[in-house]
Amino acid sequence: MTLDELNVVMQHKMQARNNRPHPDFCGLSPTQMANWLYAPLDELNWVTISTPDDLSGSPVMRYLALILDEAMQNDGAFKATSKGNLPAKLVKQASDLLPEFAVPQFERHISISEFAGSNEDKFNALHYARILAETAGIIYRRSGRFHVKKAAQKLYQTQGVQAFFKPMLETVITRYNWGYFDAFKQDVDLRAFWLFMLWRLQSHASPDQLIDDIVTAFPDLLRQLEPDDNYLPEKRLGVLIESRFIERFLQFWGFVTVDPKRFAAEDRKPPKVQLQPLLAQTFQFTL
């Protein structure tokens, strides 16, 4: 065989290998995994991402609608606080939405809720929504006022808040810093693995199993964590996954709810997260 013929044979063998299901990837092939890790949102295979008709169960999108409504009622802009935050009136409106979401069943006290607060600094989910809207280019702050871009105003008038669902989602997975709310010394960028984690969590709804799936598929992540005599790398990676991916992504969006009492006892196995209808309405896997 000539060298060119040998190269063709090797290419066929590599393609066959890359398209073969791999047990460490929970049955995905390397080709499928590569697509999920590196492809843009509109080029992902084996998953359909839809905008739900009803976003009333999504805290992030409801808060965005409040921001847009406030601006639209005031010629496209409204005054920020002296610290540059959302005004108290809007914060109260957002806090009053709490009973309409799935999370109140787990709320222990309103003062420590992620979904209510007396001001934006004490209201993590609202602050998160505002940061996403700014990062996505929907709103901007100038001269002490929040403004909605002209193009965004037109979209909101014609399509409603649904017009911003995918742009906000794309911002979360490509541009937003998942470590924004925490001060973990150990840092691992989990954004590339979001779709694999979502697929696994949708299949078994178990944070513990999800962590095992990630460690098996991507053991190099553990090597990114510096040695710690008090906690195993798996434990520290699990904390990052639970706080950054499950709680402050999926739960803020209304895709899941998590019982915070799972941390009450060290020897108690964390319960499964509760998958919300919005998750299946948004992500349909065809594997």
Secondary structure as GFF3:
##gff-version 3
##sequence-region A 1 287
A	DSSP	alpha_helix	3	18	.	.	.	ID=ss1
A	DSSP	three_ten_helix	23	25	.	.	.	ID=ss2
A	DSSP	alpha_helix	30	38	.	.	.	ID=ss3
A	DSSP	three_ten_helix	41	43	.	.	.	ID=ss4
A	DSSP	beta_strand	47	49	.	.	.	ID=ss5
A	DSSP	alpha_helix	59	72	.	.	.	ID=ss6
A	DSSP	beta_strand	77	79	.	.	.	ID=ss7
A	DSSP	alpha_helix	88	95	.	.	.	ID=ss8
A	DSSP	three_ten_helix	98	100	.	.	.	ID=ss9
A	DSSP	three_ten_helix	103	106	.	.	.	ID=ss10
A	DSSP	three_ten_helix	110	112	.	.	.	ID=ss11
A	DSSP	three_ten_helix	120	122	.	.	.	ID=ss12
A	DSSP	alpha_helix	124	135	.	.	.	ID=ss13
A	DSSP	beta_strand	139	142	.	.	.	ID=ss14
A	DSSP	beta_strand	145	148	.	.	.	ID=ss15
A	DSSP	alpha_helix	150	159	.	.	.	ID=ss16
A	DSSP	three_ten_helix	160	164	.	.	.	ID=ss17
A	DSSP	alpha_helix	165	174	.	.	.	ID=ss18
A	DSSP	three_ten_helix	191	193	.	.	.	ID=ss19
A	DSSP	alpha_helix	194	204	.	.	.	ID=ss20
A	DSSP	alpha_helix	207	217	.	.	.	ID=ss21
A	DSSP	alpha_helix	220	223	.	.	.	ID=ss22
A	DSSP	alpha_helix	233	240	.	.	.	ID=ss23
A	DSSP	pi_helix	241	251	.	.	.	ID=ss24
A	DSSP	alpha_helix	252	253	.	.	.	ID=ss25
A	DSSP	beta_strand	256	257	.	.	.	ID=ss26
A	DSSP	three_ten_helix	260	263	.	.	.	ID=ss27
A	DSSP	beta_strand	274	275	.	.	.	ID=ss28
A	DSSP	alpha_helix	277	282	.	.	.	ID=ss29
A	DSSP	beta_strand	283	285	.	.	.	ID=ss30
###
